[in-house]
Amino acid sequence: MSFTSGALLTREALVAAPIYLRERDWTRVRELIAEGNLLQARTLATGQRRAREVAQRLAVLSDDELELLVDSPTSERGHLLWAAACRRYDLIGEFAEEVLREHFLLLTPTLDHDDFDGFIRSKALWHEEVADLKDSTLRKLRSNVFRMLAETGLLSADGRIIQAVLSARVTDALSSRTPSELRFFPMGGAAR
């Protein structure tokens, strides 16, 4: 549940990904980020926590996806980072597929906190670690998921779900996995 430490982490990803592509070692990436305070954190602990979090998320992307991330416009970056968050955290991936995408496909135009809270309640029945979360942690998780959706351009400020329009490059990268990671996005068509 460490996604309480940041939303999409786009700025941090743009620092960490090129270092990884040069070093090919996530431990070394974290060391270099900490040594140079490359994330410009106010405290050492904050810098280490953000470096750890961004490294964990980016580590689920392939080298080709990381190269695409570095050499892409903002919208593609957002889509790749949303997919990375969904891969890294089953809870986010399941929410994206079971609630966000389902709402979109059923023509339910909005998403709100009650949708997230209901989803969490349903997961708590099967996952003790979710059932044991404090209310303050759940609020932080919910807040970060909604911030990620907004930063990715999938949710408007007033809670309207915005259809994902993925580039051909991102579509190819995400649909090459089994099952297809297009399932994490509000979009029509089969998630191959």
mmCIF file of the C-alpha atoms, coordinates in Angstrom:
data_MODEL
# 
_entry.id   MODEL 
# 
loop_
_atom_site.group_PDB 
_atom_site.id 
_atom_site.type_symbol 
_atom_site.label_atom_id 
_atom_site.label_alt_id 
_atom_site.label_comp_id 
_atom_site.label_asym_id 
_atom_site.label_entity_id 
_atom_site.label_seq_id 
_atom_site.pdbx_PDB_ins_code 
_atom_site.Cartn_x 
_atom_site.Cartn_y 
_atom_site.Cartn_z 
_atom_site.occupancy 
_atom_site.B_iso_or_equiv 
_atom_site.pdbx_formal_charge 
_atom_site.auth_seq_id 
_atom_site.auth_comp_id 
_atom_site.auth_asym_id 
_atom_site.auth_atom_id 
_atom_site.pdbx_PDB_model_num 
ATOM 1   C CA . MET A 1 1   ? 0.000   0.000   0.000   1.00 0.00 ? 1   MET A CA 1 
ATOM 2   C CA . SER A 1 2   ? 2.975   2.310   -0.422  1.00 0.00 ? 2   SER A CA 1 
ATOM 3   C CA . PHE A 1 3   ? 1.195   4.287   -3.108  1.00 0.00 ? 3   PHE A CA 1 
ATOM 4   C CA . THR A 1 4   ? 0.226   6.635   -0.296  1.00 0.00 ? 4   THR A CA 1 
ATOM 5   C CA . SER A 1 5   ? 3.578   8.332   -0.925  1.00 0.00 ? 5   SER A CA 1 
ATOM 6   C CA . GLY A 1 6   ? 2.754   9.954   -4.232  1.00 0.00 ? 6   GLY A CA 1 
ATOM 7   C CA . ALA A 1 7   ? 0.387   10.255  -7.118  1.00 0.00 ? 7   ALA A CA 1 
ATOM 8   C CA . LEU A 1 8   ? 1.631   9.558   -10.662 1.00 0.00 ? 8   LEU A CA 1 
ATOM 9   C CA . LEU A 1 9   ? 5.246   10.676  -9.943  1.00 0.00 ? 9   LEU A CA 1 
ATOM 10  C CA . THR A 1 10  ? 5.826   11.979  -13.460 1.00 0.00 ? 10  THR A CA 1 
ATOM 11  C CA . ARG A 1 11  ? 8.607   14.384  -12.546 1.00 0.00 ? 11  ARG A CA 1 
ATOM 12  C CA . GLU A 1 12  ? 10.360  11.711  -10.490 1.00 0.00 ? 12  GLU A CA 1 
ATOM 13  C CA . ALA A 1 13  ? 10.001  9.165   -13.298 1.00 0.00 ? 13  ALA A CA 1 
ATOM 14  C CA . LEU A 1 14  ? 11.666  11.545  -15.739 1.00 0.00 ? 14  LEU A CA 1 
ATOM 15  C CA . VAL A 1 15  ? 14.648  11.727  -13.388 1.00 0.00 ? 15  VAL A CA 1 
ATOM 16  C CA . ALA A 1 16  ? 14.862  8.003   -12.579 1.00 0.00 ? 16  ALA A CA 1 
ATOM 17  C CA . ALA A 1 17  ? 14.161  6.379   -15.966 1.00 0.00 ? 17  ALA A CA 1 
ATOM 18  C CA . PRO A 1 18  ? 17.158  7.850   -17.866 1.00 0.00 ? 18  PRO A CA 1 
ATOM 19  C CA . ILE A 1 19  ? 19.461  6.909   -14.987 1.00 0.00 ? 19  ILE A CA 1 
ATOM 20  C CA . TYR A 1 20  ? 18.179  3.331   -15.107 1.00 0.00 ? 20  TYR A CA 1 
ATOM 21  C CA . LEU A 1 21  ? 18.593  3.142   -18.878 1.00 0.00 ? 21  LEU A CA 1 
ATOM 22  C CA . ARG A 1 22  ? 22.235  4.157   -18.365 1.00 0.00 ? 22  ARG A CA 1 
ATOM 23  C CA . GLU A 1 23  ? 22.981  2.071   -15.216 1.00 0.00 ? 23  GLU A CA 1 
ATOM 24  C CA . ARG A 1 24  ? 20.583  -0.915  -15.645 1.00 0.00 ? 24  ARG A CA 1 
ATOM 25  C CA . ASP A 1 25  ? 20.410  -1.294  -11.855 1.00 0.00 ? 25  ASP A CA 1 
ATOM 26  C CA . TRP A 1 26  ? 17.527  0.020   -9.733  1.00 0.00 ? 26  TRP A CA 1 
ATOM 27  C CA . THR A 1 27  ? 19.581  -0.051  -6.517  1.00 0.00 ? 27  THR A CA 1 
ATOM 28  C CA . ARG A 1 28  ? 22.189  2.148   -8.185  1.00 0.00 ? 28  ARG A CA 1 
ATOM 29  C CA . VAL A 1 29  ? 19.439  4.467   -9.453  1.00 0.00 ? 29  VAL A CA 1 
ATOM 30  C CA . ARG A 1 30  ? 18.182  4.979   -5.912  1.00 0.00 ? 30  ARG A CA 1 
ATOM 31  C CA . GLU A 1 31  ? 21.736  5.625   -4.666  1.00 0.00 ? 31  GLU A CA 1 
ATOM 32  C CA . LEU A 1 32  ? 22.445  8.203   -7.369  1.00 0.00 ? 32  LEU A CA 1 
ATOM 33  C CA . ILE A 1 33  ? 19.145  9.964   -6.769  1.00 0.00 ? 33  ILE A CA 1 
ATOM 34  C CA . ALA A 1 34  ? 19.827  10.132  -3.024  1.00 0.00 ? 34  ALA A CA 1 
ATOM 35  C CA . GLU A 1 35  ? 23.475  11.217  -3.411  1.00 0.00 ? 35  GLU A CA 1 
ATOM 36  C CA . GLY A 1 36  ? 22.580  14.131  -5.656  1.00 0.00 ? 36  GLY A CA 1 
ATOM 37  C CA . ASN A 1 37  ? 19.177  14.865  -4.103  1.00 0.00 ? 37  ASN A CA 1 
ATOM 38  C CA . LEU A 1 38  ? 17.953  14.688  -7.690  1.00 0.00 ? 38  LEU A CA 1 
ATOM 39  C CA . LEU A 1 39  ? 14.299  14.704  -6.624  1.00 0.00 ? 39  LEU A CA 1 
ATOM 40  C CA . GLN A 1 40  ? 14.935  17.919  -4.675  1.00 0.00 ? 40  GLN A CA 1 
ATOM 41  C CA . ALA A 1 41  ? 13.399  16.587  -1.491  1.00 0.00 ? 41  ALA A CA 1 
ATOM 42  C CA . ARG A 1 42  ? 13.486  18.739  1.630   1.00 0.00 ? 42  ARG A CA 1 
ATOM 43  C CA . THR A 1 43  ? 14.572  15.844  3.843   1.00 0.00 ? 43  THR A CA 1 
ATOM 44  C CA . LEU A 1 44  ? 16.723  12.783  3.284   1.00 0.00 ? 44  LEU A CA 1 
ATOM 45  C CA . ALA A 1 45  ? 13.890  10.471  4.385   1.00 0.00 ? 45  ALA A CA 1 
ATOM 46  C CA . THR A 1 46  ? 11.438  12.033  1.910   1.00 0.00 ? 46  THR A CA 1 
ATOM 47  C CA . GLY A 1 47  ? 13.954  11.766  -0.909  1.00 0.00 ? 47  GLY A CA 1 
ATOM 48  C CA . GLN A 1 48  ? 14.656  8.130   -0.118  1.00 0.00 ? 48  GLN A CA 1 
ATOM 49  C CA . ARG A 1 49  ? 10.948  7.271   0.120   1.00 0.00 ? 49  ARG A CA 1 
ATOM 50  C CA . ARG A 1 50  ? 10.129  8.955   -3.208  1.00 0.00 ? 50  ARG A CA 1 
ATOM 51  C CA . ALA A 1 51  ? 13.159  7.398   -4.912  1.00 0.00 ? 51  ALA A CA 1 
ATOM 52  C CA . ARG A 1 52  ? 12.151  3.951   -3.627  1.00 0.00 ? 52  ARG A CA 1 
ATOM 53  C CA . GLU A 1 53  ? 8.561   4.412   -4.753  1.00 0.00 ? 53  GLU A CA 1 
ATOM 54  C CA . VAL A 1 54  ? 9.379   5.636   -8.261  1.00 0.00 ? 54  VAL A CA 1 
ATOM 55  C CA . ALA A 1 55  ? 11.979  2.871   -8.698  1.00 0.00 ? 55  ALA A CA 1 
ATOM 56  C CA . GLN A 1 56  ? 9.458   0.218   -7.651  1.00 0.00 ? 56  GLN A CA 1 
ATOM 57  C CA . ARG A 1 57  ? 6.878   1.504   -10.090 1.00 0.00 ? 57  ARG A CA 1 
ATOM 58  C CA . LEU A 1 58  ? 9.280   1.915   -13.001 1.00 0.00 ? 58  LEU A CA 1 
ATOM 59  C CA . ALA A 1 59  ? 10.810  -1.521  -12.359 1.00 0.00 ? 59  ALA A CA 1 
ATOM 60  C CA . VAL A 1 60  ? 7.579   -3.119  -13.609 1.00 0.00 ? 60  VAL A CA 1 
ATOM 61  C CA . LEU A 1 61  ? 8.054   -1.498  -17.023 1.00 0.00 ? 61  LEU A CA 1 
ATOM 62  C CA . SER A 1 62  ? 10.159  -3.177  -19.693 1.00 0.00 ? 62  SER A CA 1 
ATOM 63  C CA . ASP A 1 63  ? 13.272  -1.465  -21.031 1.00 0.00 ? 63  ASP A CA 1 
ATOM 64  C CA . ASP A 1 64  ? 11.362  -0.658  -24.241 1.00 0.00 ? 64  ASP A CA 1 
ATOM 65  C CA . GLU A 1 65  ? 8.548   0.908   -22.206 1.00 0.00 ? 65  GLU A CA 1 
ATOM 66  C CA . LEU A 1 66  ? 11.069  2.943   -20.200 1.00 0.00 ? 66  LEU A CA 1 
ATOM 67  C CA . GLU A 1 67  ? 12.642  4.225   -23.413 1.00 0.00 ? 67  GLU A CA 1 
ATOM 68  C CA . LEU A 1 68  ? 9.165   5.122   -24.652 1.00 0.00 ? 68  LEU A CA 1 
ATOM 69  C CA . LEU A 1 69  ? 8.469   6.896   -21.356 1.00 0.00 ? 69  LEU A CA 1 
ATOM 70  C CA . VAL A 1 70  ? 11.600  9.031   -21.657 1.00 0.00 ? 70  VAL A CA 1 
ATOM 71  C CA . ASP A 1 71  ? 10.967  9.865   -25.315 1.00 0.00 ? 71  ASP A CA 1 
ATOM 72  C CA . SER A 1 72  ? 7.250   10.610  -25.252 1.00 0.00 ? 72  SER A CA 1 
ATOM 73  C CA . PRO A 1 73  ? 4.821   13.491  -24.898 1.00 0.00 ? 73  PRO A CA 1 
ATOM 74  C CA . THR A 1 74  ? 3.017   14.098  -21.616 1.00 0.00 ? 74  THR A CA 1 
ATOM 75  C CA . SER A 1 75  ? -0.104  12.093  -22.496 1.00 0.00 ? 75  SER A CA 1 
ATOM 76  C CA . GLU A 1 76  ? 1.888   8.955   -23.353 1.00 0.00 ? 76  GLU A CA 1 
ATOM 77  C CA . ARG A 1 77  ? 3.904   9.334   -20.152 1.00 0.00 ? 77  ARG A CA 1 
ATOM 78  C CA . GLY A 1 78  ? 0.728   9.550   -18.127 1.00 0.00 ? 78  GLY A CA 1 
ATOM 79  C CA . HIS A 1 79  ? -0.694  6.425   -19.726 1.00 0.00 ? 79  HIS A CA 1 
ATOM 80  C CA . LEU A 1 80  ? 2.516   4.456   -19.158 1.00 0.00 ? 80  LEU A CA 1 
ATOM 81  C CA . LEU A 1 81  ? 2.782   5.609   -15.545 1.00 0.00 ? 81  LEU A CA 1 
ATOM 82  C CA . TRP A 1 82  ? -0.864  4.718   -14.912 1.00 0.00 ? 82  TRP A CA 1 
ATOM 83  C CA . ALA A 1 83  ? -0.208  1.233   -16.347 1.00 0.00 ? 83  ALA A CA 1 
ATOM 84  C CA . ALA A 1 84  ? 2.889   0.949   -14.132 1.00 0.00 ? 84  ALA A CA 1 
ATOM 85  C CA . ALA A 1 85  ? 0.860   1.847   -11.031 1.00 0.00 ? 85  ALA A CA 1 
ATOM 86  C CA . CYS A 1 86  ? -1.776  -0.717  -12.026 1.00 0.00 ? 86  CYS A CA 1 
ATOM 87  C CA . ARG A 1 87  ? 0.909   -3.392  -12.494 1.00 0.00 ? 87  ARG A CA 1 
ATOM 88  C CA . ARG A 1 88  ? 2.727   -2.549  -9.276  1.00 0.00 ? 88  ARG A CA 1 
ATOM 89  C CA . TYR A 1 89  ? -0.380  -2.417  -7.105  1.00 0.00 ? 89  TYR A CA 1 
ATOM 90  C CA . ASP A 1 90  ? -3.021  -5.063  -7.659  1.00 0.00 ? 90  ASP A CA 1 
ATOM 91  C CA . LEU A 1 91  ? -5.519  -2.899  -5.777  1.00 0.00 ? 91  LEU A CA 1 
ATOM 92  C CA . ILE A 1 92  ? -5.149  -0.045  -8.266  1.00 0.00 ? 92  ILE A CA 1 
ATOM 93  C CA . GLY A 1 93  ? -5.242  -2.418  -11.245 1.00 0.00 ? 93  GLY A CA 1 
ATOM 94  C CA . GLU A 1 94  ? -8.384  -4.103  -9.979  1.00 0.00 ? 94  GLU A CA 1 
ATOM 95  C CA . PHE A 1 95  ? -10.024 -0.743  -9.313  1.00 0.00 ? 95  PHE A CA 1 
ATOM 96  C CA . ALA A 1 96  ? -9.134  0.397   -12.836 1.00 0.00 ? 96  ALA A CA 1 
ATOM 97  C CA . GLU A 1 97  ? -10.569 -2.733  -14.405 1.00 0.00 ? 97  GLU A CA 1 
ATOM 98  C CA . GLU A 1 98  ? -13.510 -3.463  -12.134 1.00 0.00 ? 98  GLU A CA 1 
ATOM 99  C CA . VAL A 1 99  ? -14.740 0.066   -11.463 1.00 0.00 ? 99  VAL A CA 1 
ATOM 100 C CA . LEU A 1 100 ? -13.259 2.664   -13.829 1.00 0.00 ? 100 LEU A CA 1 
ATOM 101 C CA . ARG A 1 101 ? -13.441 0.642   -17.046 1.00 0.00 ? 101 ARG A CA 1 
ATOM 102 C CA . GLU A 1 102 ? -16.716 -1.014  -16.046 1.00 0.00 ? 102 GLU A CA 1 
ATOM 103 C CA . HIS A 1 103 ? -18.344 2.375   -15.354 1.00 0.00 ? 103 HIS A CA 1 
ATOM 104 C CA . PHE A 1 104 ? -17.172 3.574   -18.742 1.00 0.00 ? 104 PHE A CA 1 
ATOM 105 C CA . LEU A 1 105 ? -18.450 0.501   -20.592 1.00 0.00 ? 105 LEU A CA 1 
ATOM 106 C CA . LEU A 1 106 ? -21.809 0.659   -18.797 1.00 0.00 ? 106 LEU A CA 1 
ATOM 107 C CA . LEU A 1 107 ? -22.122 4.339   -19.746 1.00 0.00 ? 107 LEU A CA 1 
ATOM 108 C CA . THR A 1 108 ? -21.951 5.466   -16.124 1.00 0.00 ? 108 THR A CA 1 
ATOM 109 C CA . PRO A 1 109 ? -20.297 8.831   -16.784 1.00 0.00 ? 109 PRO A CA 1 
ATOM 110 C CA . THR A 1 110 ? -18.876 9.628   -13.352 1.00 0.00 ? 110 THR A CA 1 
ATOM 111 C CA . LEU A 1 111 ? -16.656 8.190   -10.675 1.00 0.00 ? 111 LEU A CA 1 
ATOM 112 C CA . ASP A 1 112 ? -16.709 9.386   -7.079  1.00 0.00 ? 112 ASP A CA 1 
ATOM 113 C CA . HIS A 1 113 ? -15.360 8.545   -3.645  1.00 0.00 ? 113 HIS A CA 1 
ATOM 114 C CA . ASP A 1 114 ? -18.320 6.275   -2.887  1.00 0.00 ? 114 ASP A CA 1 
ATOM 115 C CA . ASP A 1 115 ? -17.310 4.097   -5.846  1.00 0.00 ? 115 ASP A CA 1 
ATOM 116 C CA . PHE A 1 116 ? -13.809 3.704   -4.408  1.00 0.00 ? 116 PHE A CA 1 
ATOM 117 C CA . ASP A 1 117 ? -15.090 3.108   -0.881  1.00 0.00 ? 117 ASP A CA 1 
ATOM 118 C CA . GLY A 1 118 ? -17.508 0.423   -2.096  1.00 0.00 ? 118 GLY A CA 1 
ATOM 119 C CA . PHE A 1 119 ? -14.715 -1.235  -4.039  1.00 0.00 ? 119 PHE A CA 1 
ATOM 120 C CA . ILE A 1 120 ? -12.495 -1.239  -0.933  1.00 0.00 ? 120 ILE A CA 1 
ATOM 121 C CA . ARG A 1 121 ? -15.299 -2.702  1.201   1.00 0.00 ? 121 ARG A CA 1 
ATOM 122 C CA . SER A 1 122 ? -15.724 -5.529  -1.317  1.00 0.00 ? 122 SER A CA 1 
ATOM 123 C CA . LYS A 1 123 ? -11.957 -6.243  -1.274  1.00 0.00 ? 123 LYS A CA 1 
ATOM 124 C CA . ALA A 1 124 ? -11.839 -6.175  2.542   1.00 0.00 ? 124 ALA A CA 1 
ATOM 125 C CA . LEU A 1 125 ? -14.037 -9.273  2.582   1.00 0.00 ? 125 LEU A CA 1 
ATOM 126 C CA . TRP A 1 126 ? -11.257 -11.262 0.880   1.00 0.00 ? 126 TRP A CA 1 
ATOM 127 C CA . HIS A 1 127 ? -8.088  -9.436  1.900   1.00 0.00 ? 127 HIS A CA 1 
ATOM 128 C CA . GLU A 1 128 ? -7.285  -9.022  5.582   1.00 0.00 ? 128 GLU A CA 1 
ATOM 129 C CA . GLU A 1 129 ? -4.611  -6.383  4.879   1.00 0.00 ? 129 GLU A CA 1 
ATOM 130 C CA . VAL A 1 130 ? -7.291  -4.170  3.308   1.00 0.00 ? 130 VAL A CA 1 
ATOM 131 C CA . ALA A 1 131 ? -9.735  -4.795  6.153   1.00 0.00 ? 131 ALA A CA 1 
ATOM 132 C CA . ASP A 1 132 ? -7.087  -3.734  8.686   1.00 0.00 ? 132 ASP A CA 1 
ATOM 133 C CA . LEU A 1 133 ? -6.310  -0.357  7.079   1.00 0.00 ? 133 LEU A CA 1 
ATOM 134 C CA . LYS A 1 134 ? -6.964  2.756   9.146   1.00 0.00 ? 134 LYS A CA 1 
ATOM 135 C CA . ASP A 1 135 ? -9.530  5.247   7.854   1.00 0.00 ? 135 ASP A CA 1 
ATOM 136 C CA . SER A 1 136 ? -6.819  7.870   7.405   1.00 0.00 ? 136 SER A CA 1 
ATOM 137 C CA . THR A 1 137 ? -4.799  5.462   5.230   1.00 0.00 ? 137 THR A CA 1 
ATOM 138 C CA . LEU A 1 138 ? -7.869  4.628   3.141   1.00 0.00 ? 138 LEU A CA 1 
ATOM 139 C CA . ARG A 1 139 ? -8.541  8.342   2.586   1.00 0.00 ? 139 ARG A CA 1 
ATOM 140 C CA . LYS A 1 140 ? -4.934  8.837   1.476   1.00 0.00 ? 140 LYS A CA 1 
ATOM 141 C CA . LEU A 1 141 ? -5.115  5.832   -0.878  1.00 0.00 ? 141 LEU A CA 1 
ATOM 142 C CA . ARG A 1 142 ? -8.367  7.115   -2.369  1.00 0.00 ? 142 ARG A CA 1 
ATOM 143 C CA . SER A 1 143 ? -6.968  10.611  -2.739  1.00 0.00 ? 143 SER A CA 1 
ATOM 144 C CA . ASN A 1 144 ? -3.864  9.336   -4.548  1.00 0.00 ? 144 ASN A CA 1 
ATOM 145 C CA . VAL A 1 145 ? -5.823  7.084   -6.904  1.00 0.00 ? 145 VAL A CA 1 
ATOM 146 C CA . PHE A 1 146 ? -8.092  9.987   -7.873  1.00 0.00 ? 146 PHE A CA 1 
ATOM 147 C CA . ARG A 1 147 ? -5.062  12.279  -8.285  1.00 0.00 ? 147 ARG A CA 1 
ATOM 148 C CA . MET A 1 148 ? -3.427  9.670   -10.533 1.00 0.00 ? 148 MET A CA 1 
ATOM 149 C CA . LEU A 1 149 ? -6.579  9.444   -12.647 1.00 0.00 ? 149 LEU A CA 1 
ATOM 150 C CA . ALA A 1 150 ? -6.717  13.238  -12.964 1.00 0.00 ? 150 ALA A CA 1 
ATOM 151 C CA . GLU A 1 151 ? -3.007  13.509  -13.792 1.00 0.00 ? 151 GLU A CA 1 
ATOM 152 C CA . THR A 1 152 ? -3.400  10.799  -16.421 1.00 0.00 ? 152 THR A CA 1 
ATOM 153 C CA . GLY A 1 153 ? -6.319  12.679  -17.972 1.00 0.00 ? 153 GLY A CA 1 
ATOM 154 C CA . LEU A 1 154 ? -8.817  9.913   -17.279 1.00 0.00 ? 154 LEU A CA 1 
ATOM 155 C CA . LEU A 1 155 ? -10.962 11.826  -14.779 1.00 0.00 ? 155 LEU A CA 1 
ATOM 156 C CA . SER A 1 156 ? -12.126 15.444  -14.910 1.00 0.00 ? 156 SER A CA 1 
ATOM 157 C CA . ALA A 1 157 ? -12.154 17.758  -11.902 1.00 0.00 ? 157 ALA A CA 1 
ATOM 158 C CA . ASP A 1 158 ? -15.898 17.203  -11.528 1.00 0.00 ? 158 ASP A CA 1 
ATOM 159 C CA . GLY A 1 159 ? -15.562 13.395  -11.579 1.00 0.00 ? 159 GLY A CA 1 
ATOM 160 C CA . ARG A 1 160 ? -16.441 12.681  -15.208 1.00 0.00 ? 160 ARG A CA 1 
ATOM 161 C CA . ILE A 1 161 ? -14.668 9.700   -16.721 1.00 0.00 ? 161 ILE A CA 1 
ATOM 162 C CA . ILE A 1 162 ? -12.706 10.724  -19.796 1.00 0.00 ? 162 ILE A CA 1 
ATOM 163 C CA . GLN A 1 163 ? -12.206 8.155   -22.512 1.00 0.00 ? 163 GLN A CA 1 
ATOM 164 C CA . ALA A 1 164 ? -8.566  7.164   -22.939 1.00 0.00 ? 164 ALA A CA 1 
ATOM 165 C CA . VAL A 1 165 ? -7.122  7.880   -26.348 1.00 0.00 ? 165 VAL A CA 1 
ATOM 166 C CA . LEU A 1 166 ? -3.884  5.944   -26.429 1.00 0.00 ? 166 LEU A CA 1 
ATOM 167 C CA . SER A 1 167 ? -1.204  6.445   -29.045 1.00 0.00 ? 167 SER A CA 1 
ATOM 168 C CA . ALA A 1 168 ? -0.382  3.532   -31.316 1.00 0.00 ? 168 ALA A CA 1 
ATOM 169 C CA . ARG A 1 169 ? 2.955   3.088   -29.501 1.00 0.00 ? 169 ARG A CA 1 
ATOM 170 C CA . VAL A 1 170 ? 1.372   2.863   -26.065 1.00 0.00 ? 170 VAL A CA 1 
ATOM 171 C CA . THR A 1 171 ? -1.447  0.646   -27.366 1.00 0.00 ? 171 THR A CA 1 
ATOM 172 C CA . ASP A 1 172 ? 1.101   -1.746  -28.874 1.00 0.00 ? 172 ASP A CA 1 
ATOM 173 C CA . ALA A 1 173 ? 3.150   -1.851  -25.675 1.00 0.00 ? 173 ALA A CA 1 
ATOM 174 C CA . LEU A 1 174 ? 0.186   -2.439  -23.369 1.00 0.00 ? 174 LEU A CA 1 
ATOM 175 C CA . SER A 1 175 ? -1.713  -4.854  -25.599 1.00 0.00 ? 175 SER A CA 1 
ATOM 176 C CA . SER A 1 176 ? 1.358   -7.063  -26.053 1.00 0.00 ? 176 SER A CA 1 
ATOM 177 C CA . ARG A 1 177 ? 0.957   -8.332  -22.486 1.00 0.00 ? 177 ARG A CA 1 
ATOM 178 C CA . THR A 1 178 ? -1.346  -11.168 -21.508 1.00 0.00 ? 178 THR A CA 1 
ATOM 179 C CA . PRO A 1 179 ? -3.878  -10.242 -20.390 1.00 0.00 ? 179 PRO A CA 1 
ATOM 180 C CA . SER A 1 180 ? -3.848  -6.956  -22.236 1.00 0.00 ? 180 SER A CA 1 
ATOM 181 C CA . GLU A 1 181 ? -3.286  -3.948  -20.047 1.00 0.00 ? 181 GLU A CA 1 
ATOM 182 C CA . LEU A 1 182 ? -5.729  -1.931  -22.084 1.00 0.00 ? 182 LEU A CA 1 
ATOM 183 C CA . ARG A 1 183 ? -8.152  -3.219  -19.450 1.00 0.00 ? 183 ARG A CA 1 
ATOM 184 C CA . PHE A 1 184 ? -6.848  -0.521  -17.081 1.00 0.00 ? 184 PHE A CA 1 
ATOM 185 C CA . PHE A 1 185 ? -8.259  2.264   -19.254 1.00 0.00 ? 185 PHE A CA 1 
ATOM 186 C CA . PRO A 1 186 ? -11.743 3.660   -19.906 1.00 0.00 ? 186 PRO A CA 1 
ATOM 187 C CA . MET A 1 187 ? -12.017 2.831   -23.572 1.00 0.00 ? 187 MET A CA 1 
ATOM 188 C CA . GLY A 1 188 ? -14.209 0.802   -25.880 1.00 0.00 ? 188 GLY A CA 1 
ATOM 189 C CA . GLY A 1 189 ? -13.349 -2.385  -27.654 1.00 0.00 ? 189 GLY A CA 1 
ATOM 190 C CA . ALA A 1 190 ? -12.096 -5.637  -26.288 1.00 0.00 ? 190 ALA A CA 1 
ATOM 191 C CA . ALA A 1 191 ? -9.117  -5.533  -23.966 1.00 0.00 ? 191 ALA A CA 1 
ATOM 192 C CA . ARG A 1 192 ? -7.181  -8.064  -25.998 1.00 0.00 ? 192 ARG A CA 1 
# 
